[in-house]
């Protein structure tokens, strides 16, 4: 124990020292001064990562990590280039750059934007691994596009050809790890190489060196993904232990790999790919044997092993997964049990095909076509299980989800590993309570005792978690305002409302919690018209959203203040952003604020406009809005999930009769805030929150505004 404590203390000290040194290096005084001054300077830079090309409002932007040479230093920046020249990884250029600082949890804290067209100084040179990748992609044959995408993903981590529908369904059933290279791929490569080398009469040291070289080559081929680096480092550690004649301890090897990598790059501690890789490996090493020993007494050993290998890592990954997606995947264990036997043969065939693609492209095509039969089966499994009812179980979210899921892991460990009867009994009771609570949470009480949704609904605030999605209907014409973060919640809501055609789709701005679920709204439905924010947003979400709408054949309009139209019998008008375009600072400032004039009531959808943006709206449209609301009730879709960033004077003047707050249960932002809730309560507004009530339907009848909620179980 003393050795363990000493090792841990030394590791933490080294990691802290590394973090301090690298943090200081990434925040050089030169870069800080340039970012603060806003000066444009001539300098040289080298592209150090493969550029990502994004389109925004018809403009192409290349984004990449680059090293800028200043004061005899190579300083890392996030480079943005908008121009005709296609940047190449490894090439060196000269250009005028403008620097700015941005806050994030990564090592790079500065952004550099090219002001003029870069001039190439030194080419990228030849890269044997890049050429091998290109040869493999060119020589890949498959059953269909989906199976080809999975072959490329499993073999070399190329996800560029993955169809959106496949990606959504794979995520729904927790098969996303099969869309890219993971630690399991390194283990398969190492295992195959060790097996082949064992047939040769060579020393253990030579065998270990050749195996390590093969692992290094594979990691270089697929790229430095955090999960691959972790797996490769751990595999080399085990191989070296074997070469020294010592029995390897996988848990110790995992710990050693994690310590070394975190000392080298402390920012891996906040990388989801790295965290999931470590947690999954720990689950296999710690939980899988215990689960297998229990299950093998009840079911055949091969089935017990398949379930244990699938369940162990999923349990350990639960606290991390709940930060990336809402709810629990209902059929994940079954889907993984059926898919996992296909992974090893597909991976081996694909890697062999990659090895011969350069010199024998015909053989590579044959091998990849054979491998695609397995990936076709995986794709069909994903589509089948994702289409089943209750594919996602409602569960906690945010910090509460993390705390409870960690406690669940501890309880499972006690139940599986404790030798005393009392702790095992108490752990079993706790697990039964958690399971029963999870199942009861899926029962839609309001749907059982009442009618949901009401047949004559006019306004529905869909429950999409920490995001926005509002649906309006008039004379069977439907408008959808934002679509939440994930595809499934908005898809489920629109299915319940029997919406098959969207006459007007409004994307108020391109934050992910407003547009991330776009595919859920589009798949299986048609879109006639779409309006988008006038804010020039360079982020990939804008590019992806516009591409999807164009592919749907929708008529896209960049809306601005004064843009208006009709939805059935309802007139609508854009009243924000009212800020001059030159003064819009971010996407929230650029959110579309829209007034909807129903015959018997009005709706004001505020998107994520903050206090400053609302002040401009009030200055230009308050008199008009007050005349509108004086003669009919007002339904306010409260801005930004009920955050404190509200212009209270505007809300006080409007005095909304009913306020809708779209917010995720247990979110980490503290939404809705007591300030906003208190303001609405003082005005006597009826408040509905999706985190408490689920989806909310509003209907105006002769007796006034009627509401109905779907409930959250």
N, C-alpha and C positions, 0 to 999 in steps of 0.2 A: 504493500500500500504506500509506503514511503517513496518508493521508486515512481509509482504512478503519480502521486501528488507532485513530486519534484519535476517529472516530465511535463505535467500539465502546467505548472507554474512557469517553467522555462519556455514552453510553447507559447503561452499567453504573452509573456514578456517579449519574445521574438516577434510575434504577430503585431503587438502594439508598436514595437520599434519600427517594423516594416511599414505599418500603416502611417505612422508619423512621418517617416522619411518620404514615402511615396506621395502622401498628401501635400507635403511642402513642395515636392518637386512638381506636382501638377498645378500648383498655384504660385508660379513664379512671379516675382515682382514686375518683371517685364510684361508678362501677359495681363496682369491686373491693371497696369498703367494703360496699356493699349485698349483694353475693354472699357475702362472708365473714360478715356479721352474720345473714343469713337473715331480715331484717326484711321486713314487708309494708308497702308504702306506696301511697298514692293518686297516680296520675300519668296523664298523657295520652300517647297513642301513635297513630301513623299506620301503617296497613298499607301496606307498600311492594311486596309481591309477591302474586301470586294464591294465596290460602290452599289448602292441600292437606288434604283431609278423610280421616282414617284411623279405622278401627274397631278396637277392641281389647276383647274380652270383653264385647261389647254396648255399649260406651261409645264415643261419637264424640269425636274430638280434632281440632281445627283447628290446623294448623301453618303459619306464615308468617314472612317477614322483616318486621320492623317498626322504626320509628324512635320511640324513647321520649324525651320531652322532659323533661330534668332539668338544673337549673342553667344554664338558657338554652342548652342544647346538645341536638342531636338525635343520640342514641346508638343504634346498630343492635343489635338483639337477635333471637334466634330465639324467636318468640312461640308459646306453646301455650295454646289455649283449649278448655275442655271445658264446653259449655253449649248452650242452645237458640239463642242469637243467632248468625246466620250473618254472619261478618266479610266485608267487601268491600274489595278492593284500592282504595287511594286514600282510604278513609274514615278519619276521626279519632274516637277513642273515649277514654273515661275509665274507669279500673277500678283495683282494688287488685291490685298485681303483687308476686310473689315472685321474686327473682333468684337465679341460680346460675351458676357458671362451668363450662364444659366444654371439654375439649381437642379440637381438630381442626385441619385444615390450611387452614381458610378464614379469611376476614377476621373473621367474627363469632365471638366467644369467650364470649358470655353468653346465657343462656336466661331468658326471663321467662314465668311461669305465672300466668294470671289466677286470682285467689282468689274473686272474685265475678263477677256478670254485667256485662259492659261496657255503658256507656251511650254511645250515638252522640252526638257533638258536631257533626260536620260530615260530610255525605254525600260519596260518592265523586265525584259530578258526572258529566257526560257524557264519554264517550271515544269518539271517532269510529272509532278502530281496533277497539276492543272490540265496538262495535255492528256494524261490518262483518264481524268474525269470526262473531258470533252469527247474522247474516243469512245468511252463507255456509253455516254448519253446518245451518241450518234448510232451506236450498234445495239441499242436496246429495242427488242421486239416484244410485243405483249398482246394479250387478249383484247384489251380495250384501254382507254385513257386512264381510268381509275387504277387498274392493275399496274400499268406502267409507272404511274406516279408513286405507288407504294414500293415497287421494285427499286426505283431510284432513291426513295427515301430510306429504305432499309439498308441499301448497299453503301451509298455515299452521302446520305443526309441531304439530298437535293429535294426540297419541297416546293420548288417553283412551279411545278406542273400539277399540283394537287387541286382538284376541283373543289369549289367551296362547299357543295353539298356533302361531299365525302368528308371534308375536314370537320364540318358541323356534326355529322353523325358519329364520326370516330370519337370526338370529344364527348358527346352525349353518353356513350357507352364505355368511356374510359379506355379507349384503344389508341389514344393519341401517341403513345410511346412507340407504336408500330409504324408511324409515319416518318420517323427519322432515326438516325443512328443513336443508339443508347449504349449503356454499359454492357448490356447482354451481347451486343455485337462484338465488342472487344473480347468478351469471354469466349464466344464461339470461335473467333479467329485464333485466339491463343490456344484453345483446346484442339482445333484442327491441326495447327502447326506442331504442337507438342506430340499429338498422335502420329503424325507423319515422320517427325524426327526420331521418335522412339523406335522406328524400324531400321534406323541407321546405326552403325557401330561407331558412335562418336561419344566423347566425354560429356559429362553432365554440364560442365562449364560451357563448352561449345554449343550444346543444345540450348542452354539458357540464353546465351548471347544471340543466337539465331532467332529464338522466339521473341526476345526483346526487340530485335531489329524489325521483325515482322509487325509487332505491335506498333512500334514507332512509325513504320511506313504506313500502316493503316490509319493511324491518327492524323498523319500528314495528308493523307488522301482525302479524308472526310472533312478536315478542318478542325480548328481548336474549339469545338463545343465543350462547355464545362463538364457535361456528363461524360463525354468521351475521354477528356483529359483525366478525370477522376478514375475512370475504369482502366485506362491504359496504365496510369501510375500504379494503381493497386495490383494489376496483373503482373507488371514487371517486378513489383515487390515480392509477390508470391513465387514467381519463377526464380528469382535470385535466392530466395530462402531454400527452394528445392535444390538448386545447384550447390548450395552449401551443405547439403545433407541434413537439413533441419526440417522438421515437420511444420508446414505453414499454418498459422492461425488466422483465418480470414477476417475475424473481427479486429484483431490487432493490425492486420494489413490495411483494413479500411480506416481505422483510426490514424495510422501512420500516414496514409495518403492524404486524408483530410487535413491533418496538422501541417504537413509540408506544403500543400497547395494554398492553405489559408495564410501561411507565413509568406509565401511567395506573392500571393494576390489576395489581400484581405477583403477585397470587394466581392469575392465569390460568396461571401457570407450572406449577401442580399441578392444573389442570382437564383431565380426560381429553378432553372434547369439543374444547377449544381445541388441545390437543396433537395429536390425530388430524387436525384440520382443517389445521394447519400442515404436519404430516408428509405428508398426502395431497397437498396442493398442491405441496409440494417434490418429491414423487415424480413428479407429472405434469410439472413443469417440468424436472427434472433427468434422470430415468430414461426417461420415456416417449419422447422423441425418439430416444434412443440405441437403445432396444428396437425402435422402429418401423423405424429404418434397417437394423437387422439382419434383422428378420423380413420386411420388404418384398422382400428378395432371395429368400425361400423360399416365401412364400404371397402371395395377392392382397393388394393394398394396403389395401382396406377391412377385411379380416380382420386384417392386421398392425396397423392403427390401433386396432381394437377391443380386441385382446389387449394392446397396449402401454398403452392408456388404463386398462385394468383392472389390469394387473400392476404398473405403476410405483408408484401410490400404495399398493398392498397391501404391496409390499416395504418401503417407507419406514415404513409404519405397524406393521410386524411387532413391533419391541421394545415398543410400547405395547399392542398387541392381546394379546400374551402375558401381560400383567399383568391383563387383564380376563377372559380365557377360556383354558381349557387346550387345548393342541394347536393344530394347523394345520387350516384348513378345506380339505378335499381338493378340492372342486369349486367353490371360490370364483371362480377365474378364468373358468371356463366359465359359471357362473351369472351373473356380472357381464357377460360378453360378450353373453349372450342378453338380459339385462334392460336394459342401458344404452340401446339404441336406443329403448326405450319411455319413458324418463324425460323427455326434452325435450318431446315432444308432450303427455304427461300433465301436466307442469308448466305449460306454456303454456295448455292448456285450463282447468286448475284455477284459475290466476291470473286468466284472463279471466272465468271464472265468478264468482270472488270479487269482481272489480271491478264486475260488474253485478248481484250478488245483492241489493243494497239496493233498486234501482229496477226490475229486471227478473228477479224470482225464477224465472219460467218458463224464460227463456233460461239462467239459471244451472243449473237442473235438467237441461236438455238437454245443456249442456256437461259437467257433472260425470258424467252417465251415460255420455257418450262417453269421457271420461277413465277411467272405472272399467273399461272394457273392457281398457285397457292395464294397470291395476293388478291386475285379475283374473289376467291372464297372469303378472305378476310373482309373485303369491301362489302360483300353481300351480307355477311354477319352483322356488320355495323349498320347497314341500312335496315335490316330486319328488326334488330333489337331497338334501334332508335325510333322506329315507327310504332312500337308496342305502347299500349296505354301505361301511364305513370312511368315513363322512362327515367324521370328524375323525381326523387323524393324530396319534399320540402324539409329543410333542416335549418339550424341556426346559421347566422352569418356574422362577419366581423370578429371582434375580439372575443365575444362570448363563444363563437364557434371554435376558435383556437383553444380556449381554456377547456371547454367541455370535451373536445376531441382528444386533447392530451390526457385528460382524466380517463377517458374511455380506453386509451392505449394502456395506461397504468393498470386499470381494472382487468383488462384482458391478460396482461402479463401475470398479474397475481393469480387469476383463475387457472392459467395454463401451467404456471411454474411453481406455485406455492405447494409445499408439502403438508402444511397444516390444514385441517378440515375447515376451521372457522373462517379464515381469510378466503378460502375458496368458495365457501357457501355465501359469504357476504358479497364477494365479487360476482357470483352467479346471479344473485338477486339484483345487483346494480345493472348488470347487462340486460336482464329481463325488463327492468324498468325503462332503460334507454330504448330498447327495441320496441316495447309497447308504446312509449311516447312517440317514437318516430312513426309508427304505423297509424296511431290515432291522429297525428298531425295531418295525415293525408285525407282524412274524412272531411269532405266539404259540408259542414253542418247546415250552412245556409242553403246549399243546393238541395239538401234532402228535405228540409222543412218548408222551404219556399221555392219560388220559381226564379232561377238564375240562368241566363240574364232575362230581365223582363222583355216581353215581346215588343213593347213600344219605346225602347230605349232611344235617347237622343244624344246623350253624352256619356262616355265611359272612360274613366281613368283606369287603365290597365295596370295590374300589379306586376311590374317587371323588376322588382327589387330596387337597388340604388340606381335609378335611371328614370327616364320620362317616356311615356307613351299614352297619348290622349286620342280617343276616337270620337268623331262627330258624325251624325247622320241626319239628313234632311231629304225627304221624298226619295228614299232609297239610294241617294248619293252619299258616299262615305269619304270622309277625310281622316287621315291618320297623321298625327303630329308627333314626330319622333318615334323611335322603335326600341328604346332600351339598350342595354349592353349585350345581352345574350339573345340568340335567335329563338330559343324555345319558348320563353315566357310570352313574347309578343305573338308568336305563332299560335300558342294555346289560346290566348285571349281572343284573337281574331277568329279562330275556329269556333269558339263558344258563341261569338257574335254572328256567326254564319257569314263572315265577310269574305267574298271571293273576288271582289273587284274594288280597287282603291281608286276613286275618282281624283282625289287630290292627296298627294303625299308631301308633307312638310318636314324638311330636315332643318330645324332651327339653327343648328351649328354642328360642327363635326367632332365634338367631344364623344369619346367612346360610349359613355352612358346614355347617349342620345341616338347614335347611329350604329353601334356595334352589332345590334340585333337585326340589321337590315335584311339579311337573307331569310330570317324567320317571317318577315312580312311579305317578302317577294315570292318565295317558292310556292308554287301552286296558285298564285294570284296574278292579276293583271294590274298595271298602273297606267292611268291615262295621263295625268299631269303631275309634275313635281316642282316645288319651289324650294330654293336653297338660300342660305345666308349670303349676303354680298361680301362678307369678310374673306379676304384672300388667304385661305388656310393651306399651308404647304404640307401638312401632315398626311401620312399614308391613309388615314381613315377617309379623308376627303377624296383622295384619288380612287380608293376602292369603291366608295359609295357612288361616285359619278360613273365609274366604269359599269357598275351593276345596273344603274338606272338606264344608261345608254343601251346596254345589252337588252334590257326589257323593252326598249322602244318608247320609253316615256318622254313626253315633252318637258324639257327641263328649262326652268326660268330662274334667273338670278334675281330674287325679289329685293326690293328696297322700300324705303318709306314711301307710302302712297300706292304701292301695288295693291290691286283689289280684284275681286272676282265674285262668283256665285257658286255655292254648293247647294244644289237643289233650289230651295226657296230662301236659303240663308246667304246674306251678303257678308263678305269678309274683307278686311282691310289691314294691311301691314302698317303699323305705327312705330315700329322700331326694327333695326337700330335707328334712332334719331340723331345719334352722334355723327358729326362730319367724318367721312371716311378716313381723313388724315389723322383723326384723333382716336380712332378705335385701337385700343391697346392689346386686346386679346379676343379669343373666340366668344367669351361670355358677353363682352361689350357688343359683339357683332350678332348676337342672337336675334332671331326674328320674334318680335312681339306682335301678336295679331288679335284684333277684335272681331268677334263672330256675332252677328246680329240676327238671332232667332226671333220668331214672331212674338213669343211670350217671355223671352228672357235673353240675356246676352252672356257671352263667354269671353273672358280676356285671358289668353294663354301667354305667359310671361317667359317661357323657356328658362334660360339661366342668366337673364339680364340682372346685373348688380345695381347697387344704389346709384352709381354714377350714370349708368345707362338709363335707369328709371327716371332720374332727374331730367334728362333730355326729353324723354317721352312726355313727362308731365308738362314741361315748358311748351311743347308744341301741340299736344293733343288733349290736355286735361279738360279744357272747356267742352270739347266735342264729346269726350268720354262721359263727363258728368251729365250732359243733356241726354245721352243714351241711357245711362243707368237711372236717371230720375223717373223714367216712365216704365221701367221693367226691372225685375230682379237681375242681379249680377252674380255669375259664377266665376270665381277667380282661380285659375291654375297658378298656384303660388310659385314664385321664381325659385330656382336653384334648390329644390327639395326642402324648402323652409329654412335655408341658411339665414344667418344674421345680416347678410349683405342686402338689405331692403331699404327702399326710400319710404320711411314710415308715413310721411306727409301725403304721398300719393295714395297709399292704401287707406288712410284715414279719410281722404276726400271721396274715394270711390265707395267706401263702406260695403264691401261685398257681402251678399246674403249667405253665400256658401263658398267655402274655400277648400280646394283640393290640393293635397300635398302628396306627391309621388316620391316615396322614400323607402330605402331598404331597411328591413328589420335588423337591429343591432349593428347599424353601420358605424364605421370608425370615425366619421366626421362630426358626430354629435348632432346630426340633422333629425328632425327639425329643432331649431334652437328655442330656448325659453323666451328669448326676446321676440321672435316672430310669433310664436304661439300666444304670448301675452298680448301682443298688439291686436291679433285677430279676435281673441276672446273679449277684449275691452270693447271692440266694435260690435259685439254680438253676432259675429259670423259663425255659422255652423261649420265645424272643421271636420274633414274626412282625411284620414291618412291610410295609405295603402299598406304600411307596415303593421297596422292594427286591424284594418277592415278587409284587406284584400282588394280586389277590383271593385270599383264603385260606379254604379249606373245611375244616371239622372234622367228623369222624365218630367215634363211639365204637363199637368192635367188641369181640369177645371178647378180643382181644389188647391192647386198650387204646385210647388216643386215636390216631386216624389223621388225617393232614392232607394236603392237596393244595393247590398254588398255581397260579394261572393264568399267572404270569410276566409280565414286562414286555418281552418280546422279547429 
